[in-house]
Amino acid sequence: MYVLGTAGHVDHGKSVLVQALTGIDPDRLPEEKSREMTIDLGFAWLKLPSGREVSIVDVPGHERFIKNMLAGVGGIDLALLVIAADEGVMPQTREHLAILDLLNVKNGLVVLTKKDLVDEEGLELVALEAEEVIKGTVLAEAPIVAVSAKTGEGLPELIAAIDRQLDFTPQRRDIGRPRLPIDRAFTVKGFGTVVTGTLIDGQLRVGQEVEILPPGRRTHIRGLETHKRRIDVALPGSRVAANLASVPAEELERGMVITAPGWLKPTRFVDVRLRAIRELPRPITHNMSITFHTGASETAGKVRLLDREKLEAGESGWAQLKLNRPVAVAKGDLFIIRSTLGTLGGGEVVDTRPKKHRRFQPAVIRSLEIRGGGTPEDALLAMLEASGPCELERAMLECHISEAEARKALKSLIESGRVIAVGPEGPRQFLLHQASWNKLVEQVEKLVASYHSQFPLRRRMPKEELKSRLRTSPQHLDDLLQELIAKGILMEEGAGVRLPSHQVRLSPKQQAEVEAFLAVLAQSPYSPPTNLSLDPELLNLLLEEGKVVKVSEEVVFSAAAYEEMVKRIVEHLKSYGKITVAEVRDLFQTSRKYAVALMEYLDEQRITRRVGNERVLRR
């Protein structure tokens, strides 16, 4: 589905042309009928020879109603720049053309109306004038077609030309995040509130829950129509009428957006690439008051120029716009700014959640240039650099790209080492810019090195202790640690980690103490002395190395003795089904103190289970 929009000076025959093409009068207001002038947006539709249907948005041409024109022109795929043959190019012709240029409406036609009012020579002069005015704009290569809505001459050729142009017009993308900017809201008896707009970026379905932004009110869609036909699913690029449940029409305004709940956050600050029109009457200056138009919305605000003091005619620059009220806008959206002087410029939204920038900062400008570069790769990389690590789902929303686009870009960024992705693939996968990863590695290495320095006799730092000291996303710490281990930055040992370079080295005195301690344990393996004195750090080392097993605060067995005792107890249980503390004591010719400590430890290790005064194997 495509949307065709008219543009051009007042009284150049836009509405009459639409009616001649479609049989539908787009002027719906009584005042429009009486004044014979389009004041607000008008709508119609046309079936082409190819079988394609196009929606038509007819916009007002009078200078006083430019803001109404902007509410409709933002969603069009193909423009008809209308110039009356008996008047030629006029002020709003140029302003509307500048707006089409700023909104990057690349496909279009120049239609010379009222052909019946001029002779061939006059028509040729207007055509030459039209060729001159579209030079250097998005419509520079647009075909020029002359018609007479009154006699019908040229209308078949115009319809055929529209059909041909649509062959080169790409379908609207579907990234699964539908947005319907409201350009009209009204009440239909027996149905309730109906809103209309041009659907972008996703599909809407009957019964679907939706959110109305900026207010954030939730409702659901009771019904959908396009071209006065009921439908179950509305596709991107179509003109849609949506019947909303439980929302009074009086609470809705032009410029509000209907969307899927939860993902889009209204904002009062946007970073933008701003281009001044070629016929700018006065330079755009820092802190200049403007009105901001995007989609169907309009709000006042100020321009903060980030890389220059002023923007001259035809120049481009980076700016942050501070808006008086929130707008529901996404990265990549196109916009126009105006003032009392008329249309000043426009461009593309680069960031909808920016920090307040200091002016003339090279790092800020570089980041904006990357984010505005146009490719999903550039957008992802710059977003991660500017905003820090985040999940893939958030990155897709911030960059306003589809999951397929994100995954393709991410694959390239990972392969080139510019982005590190941790955790399983999916929306929750955690992404880090290479600089953030390097910073994390440096932090981890310092923390673990400090632990090794503080406890030189400990082979490893407990993972939980390391995670408690790291200042990063808690829910992704396990995945981050596994990535650090996989890349060889850390070595994993049981429940701990260490630096690859870390080794425990005992002094001769410490070595002698360890050997003496182990020798004493070996002399009485099942009843080791409980009054032995050994530095706690040395004992911890022996525990880490698996040379001893501490079954209670007092009792420590050699690893060999412990393994032998467990083996014999398990064999006894397999043969007899149960064992008592007294039987354990007699089995190893030890005392009750050791037998109780051992069996309680085996209970903790889930080897045995206590039943009354007996133990059984845990199954």
N, C-alpha and C positions, 0 to 999 in steps of 0.2 A: 504494500500500500504506500502511496506517495501523497505528499501535500504540495500543492501548487499555490503560490501567493502572488498577488498583484502588488505593484509598487508604481508610484508616479504622482505627478502634480494633481491638485484638485481640479475637477471638471475636465479631465482628459479622457473620460469615458471608461474607467475601470469597471464600474458596476454594470454599465450597459453592456460592456463586452462579456462579462461573466454571464449575464442573463441571456445574451445571444448564443453563447456557447452551450449553456446548460438548460435553459428554459426556467431557471430558478432566479427569482429576484433576491439578491443578497441583502438589500436594504430592508431591515425588519422594523426599524423604529418609526413611529408616526412623524417625528421631526425630520427624519431623513427623507421621508416621502414628500413632505411639504416643502422642504428646502432643496430637494433634488441633489443632495450632497451626503456622502457617506460620513457618518460621525463616529460610529463604533465598528467593530469587526462584523463582517458579513460572511456567510458560509454557503457553499453549494458543492456539487460534485458532478463528475463527468465520466462517462464510459467511453474509452478510446477505441479506435478500430482494432487494436491489438487484443482487446478484451480486458486490458487493465483499467482499473478505476482510480481516479485521482480525486482527492478532496481539494476544494478551492477555498482559500481564505482571502477575502476582499478587504483591503485596508483603506482607511481614510487618507486622502491626499492633502487635506488642509493642514497648514503649519500648526494650528492650534490643537490638532488631534494626533500629532506625531506620537505621543505616548501610547495612544490606542493602537496606532500602526505597529509600534514596537512589540506590543503584547501578542500580535499575531504573526509577525514576520520571523520570529525566532525559531519556529518549528517547521519551516518550509524546506522542501527538497529542490524545488524548481521555481525560479522567479520569472514573472512576466513584467518587465519594465515597460510601462505604458507611456507613450508620448503622443500627444494629439498632433496630427499632421498640420492642422491650421494654426498651431501656436508654437510648436517646437519645444526645445528643452527649456524648462522653467526652474525656479529655485528648489521646489520640492522634488523635482526630477533628480537634481544633483544630490540633495540630501538623502533621498531614498536610495539612490545608487551608492552613496558613501556608506550607508547602513548595511546594504547587501554586501558590500566589499568587506566591511569590518566583521560581519557575521559569516564570511567565507561561503556564501551561497554561490557555489561555482557554476552550477548549471542554470541556464536561463535563456530567455528569448527577449528581444526588443520588439515590441508590438507598436506599430504606427497606426493609431486609430483615426477615425473620421476621414478616411481616405477619400470619401465622396465629396469632401469640402474643398479639395485642392486639385490642381492640375498635375500632370506628370512632372513638370519642371519643379513645382513646389514640393512634391513628394520626394523628388530626388535630393533637393536641398536639405530637407528634414532628415533624410536617411544619412546624408553626409555628416550632418550635425550630430546625429546619434552615434555614428562611428567614432567621431572625435571625442565625445564625452565618455564613452566606455573604454577608451584606450587606457591601459595600465590598471584596469580594475579586473575583478573576477569575471566580469561579463565581456571581457575584451574580444573573445572569439564567438560571442553569441550571435546566432542568426537574426536577421532583421526581417520581420514579416509585416506587410501593410494590409490592413483590413478595414471594412466598413460594417459596423454592427447594424447600421440602419438598412443597408442593401444586402448584407450577407456576403459581399465580395471578400475573398481572402480567408473566410472562416474555415473552409475545408483544409486549405493549405496550413493554417495555424494549428488546427487539430493534428494534422499529420506531423508537423514540426515538433509539437509537444510530445507526441508518441516517440519520435526519433530521439529526442533529447533524453527521454527516460531510459533508453537503451544504455546510456552512459551514466546513469544516476544510480549509485549503490543503494541497496536496501538499508534501512536503519538497523543498527546492530542490536542484538539481544544479549545482554549480559546478566539477565536474571534479576535486575533491580529496576522494576518499572517506575516511571515517574509521569504523572499527568498534571502538568501545570494548568491550573484552572483559569480559563479566560472568560467563562460565564458561569453563573450559579443562579438558579431560579427554581420555582416550585411548579410542578405539574399536578393538576387536580387528579386525585385517585392514585398518584404514585409517590408524591412527596418531592424531596430535594433532588435536583438533577444538576450535574456539573458537566461542562464540556472542555475539551482541550485536545492537544496533539500528544499522543502517547509516545514516550521515548524509553529506550534502554531495557525494556522487558515487556512481559505480557500481564494483562489483568484478566481475572476470571470472575464469573458470577459466583457469589458466595464467599469470595476471598475477603479476609480481614485486611483492612488498610489503615494507614495513619495519615492524618491531615496535618501538614506542617505549614507554618511554624507552631500553631497552638499545641500540636502533639495529641490531638483528639483521635481516638480509635473508633472505627465503625466497620461495616462490611458492605459489599456491593450487592445490591438487590437485583440489578439488571444492567445490561450493556446494550448500546446501539451504535451502529455506524451507518451513515447515509439512510437513517430512518428504518434500518433493518435490525431486528433483535439478533444478538449474537451471544454465545457462551464465553468466547475468548476473544479479547482484543489484542491485536498484534502491534509491535512497534512501528511507528510511522503512520498510524491511522488516526483520523479524527474520531474521537470517541465521546459519546454521551454516557455518563455513569449515574445510575440511580442509587443514592446513598441512603442508608438506613439511619433513622434517629438523629439526624443533624439538620436543624433549621437552616434554610438557605440564607437567612439574614446573618448567620454567624460566619458565613464564608465570604471570602474576598478574592478578587482577581489577583493572581500571583501566588496564592497558596498552592501547595503541591500534594497530590494524592500519591502515596507510595506504599511499598511493603513496610511493615513496622520494624523499627529498631536500628536500621543501618544508617539513615541519613540524619545528620544533626545540623539544625539551622545555625547560622553563624553571622556575626556582625563584622568580621574581619576576613578579607581575602587578599592573597598575594596574586598579582596579575601581570601578564605581559600586555602593556598598553600601547596602542598605536593611535596617533593623532591623525585626523582626516587631512586630506591634501589642501582643502580650502578652509583651514582653520582661521577664524577671524582674529584670534588672539592666542598667544601661547598658553598651554596648560601649565599652571604653576603649583608649587608645593603648598599643600593645605587648601587647595582650591575647593570651594563648595560645588557639588555636582548632584545630579540624580543618576542612580544606577539602575539599568534595565537588563534583566536576564529572564529568559523564558517569558512568562506573562507577568512577572513582578516588577515593581518599581519602588525605590526607596531613596531618600536623600542620604548624602554622606560627604566625605572629604577624601581627597587624593593625597596620599603621602608618597612623593617621588623618592625612590631609593638610590638612583644612580645619576641624578642630574638636578639642576635647580629648576629647569623648565623644559617643556616638551614643545618643540616647534612643529609647524605643519608638516605632515608626512613622516615625522620621526617616531621611533619606537623606544620604549624604555621599561624599566621594572618599577612597579608601584605596589603599595599596600593601600587598599581602600578600607576606610572606616565607615561603616554604615550605621544609620540612625536606628534601624530595627533589623532583627534577624531575617535572613533569607535562606531558603532551602536550596542550596546550590552545591554542585559537585565539581571535582577537578575535570578540566576540559570543557566546561560550559563556556559559551561565548556570551559577551555582554556589550552593552553600549553605555557610554556616559554622555550626559547632556547638561546644559546650564541655560541660563536666560539668553545666552548667545546662540543657542541651537545645539546641534550635535557636535560634540568635541572629538570623540574617538571611541575606541572599544578594543576588544581583544579577547584573550582566553584566560580563564581562571586556572592558576597553577597550584594553589594550596588553599584549602578551606579551613584549616586549623593552624594558622601561622602564629608564631610568637611575634611580639612587637620588635621590629628590627631597628637597629641604629642605621642611619643613612651612610652611604658611601663605604660599605663594608665589602671588600673583595670576596670574602668567604660566602657571604649571604648572596651576592650576585652570582657567584659561580654555582651555588646550590640551585638557585632559581633557574639558571640557564640549563642545567642538567635536567631538572624536573620538567621544564618546559620544552625539552628537546623533542618530545613527540613519541618516542618509542617506549613501550612498556618496560624494557630493560632500564632505560635512563630514569624513568619515573620511579621504579622500585629501588634502584640504587640510591638515588638522591633522597628519597623518602627515608630509607633506613639510615642514611648518613645524617640527615637533619633531625629525625625524630627518635632515633635509637632503635634497639632490637624490638621486635614485635612478632605476633603470630601472622601466618600467611593470610588468614581471613581479614585481619585488620589492614594489612598491606594492600590487599585487593580493594578494600573500600576506600582507603586513603588515595590510591592511585586511580580509582574508578575504572578498573579493568576487569575482564571476565576471568574465571578460574583457568580456562584454557590459555588465555594470553599470559596470565601470571605464571603458569607452570612452564610454558615455553621460555619465557624470559628468565625464570629462576634457574632452569637447566643450564642456560648459557652462563649466567652469573656464577653458579656453583662451579662449573667446569673451569672457568677462568680464575677462580679463587677470590673473586670480589665479594662474594656473599657466602656465609657459612649457614647451612640449614641443619638443625638438630631435631631428633625425634622422628616418629613415623610420618610418612607422607599424609597430608590431609590439611584441613583448615587450621588445625591447632599446631602445625609444624612451626617451629621457632626459628626466626631468621635474624642474622646479625650481619651488619656491614663488616668488611674486613678490618676496618679500624676499630670497631667495637670488639671484635673477636681478639685482636691483638692486645687491646686494653684488658680484656678479661684474662687472657693468658698471663699477662704481666702481673695482674693482681693475684691470680692463683699461685703463680710461682713464688711471689713474695710471701704469701700466707704460709705455704707449705715449707719454704726455706726457713721462715721464722720459727715454725713449729719444730723443725729438725734442729735448729740452733738451740732452742729452749730445752728440748728433750733429745739429746744426741744418742741416747741409748734405746730410743724407741724406733723400731723399724718403719712404722707407718703412722700417718695422721688419720684418725677416725673420719670417715666420710661425713658423718653427721656434724662433726665439729667444723669441718671445712665449709659445709653448706650453710651453717649458722653464721659464718663470718663473711660469706659472699654477699655483696649488695647487688643482687640481680633477681630476675623473675623467679620466685620460689617454686612455682608449679613446673618450671622447666629445669630445675637444678639437676635432677637425676640424668636427664638427657644431655645436659651440658657436660656433666662429669664423664659420661660414657664417651662423648666426643673427644674430650681432653685425653682420655685413656686411649681411644682408638688412634689418635694422632701422635701418641707417644710422648705427650707432654707430661703425663702422670703415669705411674705404674700402679696397677691395682693389686692389692694383697688382702684377700678376705674382705673385711669390713672397713679397710683403710686404703689409703693411697700414699705414694711417696714420689719424690723426684727421682728420675732415673739415675742421677749421680749420687744419690744418698746411700751410704753404707755405714753400718754400725761398726766402730772400731774400739776394742777394749784396750785399756792400758794393761801392762803386765800385772799390776796389782789387782785390777778388776778381774782379769782372766784367772788369776790364782784363787780369788774369792769364789768365783763361779765353779771352778773345778772342785774346790773343797766342799762346797754345798752339795753338788751332785754326788760326790763320793759318800757323804754322810747318808743321803737318801738311799743310795744303793746298798748300804750296809744293812738297813732295816726297811726293805721296800714296802711292807704292808703296815708298818708301825713307825713311820719316820718321826724323828724328834720334832716337837712343836715349839721348842724354844730356840730354834736356830735363828741367827741374825744375818740378814742379807739386805743390802741396799734395795729399797723398793723398785728403783729403776732397773737394777740388774735382774730382780725377780720378774719384773714386767717383760724384760727382754727374753728371759727363758720361756715365759708363757707365750710370747709372740712367736718364738722359734719352735714351739711345740715340744720342748724338752721336759717340761713339767706341767702338771695339771693341779690347779688350786681348787679343791672341792669345798673349802670353807675358809673362814678368816684364819683359822689355826692350822689346818691340815693341807699339806702339799705333797703330792705323790710324784715320783718320776714318771715320765710318759710311758716307759716300758712296764712299770708296775701297774699303772692305771689300766693300760690296755689288757694286761693279763687278768686283772681282777674283773673287768667288764666281760671278757671272753668267758671266764669260768662261771660268772653269775648268770649270763645268758644261757649257757649250756645247761645249768641247773634248772632254770626256769622252763626250758624246752622239754626237759625230762620230767620234771615234777609239777610244773604249772605255777608254783608259788615258792616264795622264800621269805624267811623272817630275818630280822636284824641279828638275832642270836645265831642263826645258821650261817649268815655272812661272817660273823665274828669267828665262828669255829672253822669255816672254810679256809680262812687265811691266817688262823692262829694269831689274831690281833685282839684289840680291846673293843668294847662297845663304842667308845668315842669315835674311833676310826670308821667302824661299820655304819653308825648312824650318819656321820658326815658324808660317807660315800653314797649311801642309798638316797639321802635327800638330794644330793647332787645329780644322781641318775634320774630321779623324778623330775628335776628341773630340765634335764637334757631330753626328757620325753622318751627315755629308754625303758623306764619302769613306771608303774602306777601303783600308788598305795591303796590297799583295800583293807580297812581295819588295821591290824597289826602285821599284815603281810604285804608283799609286793608281787605284782604280776607283770608280765611283759605288756607294754603298751602296743596296741595294734592300730 
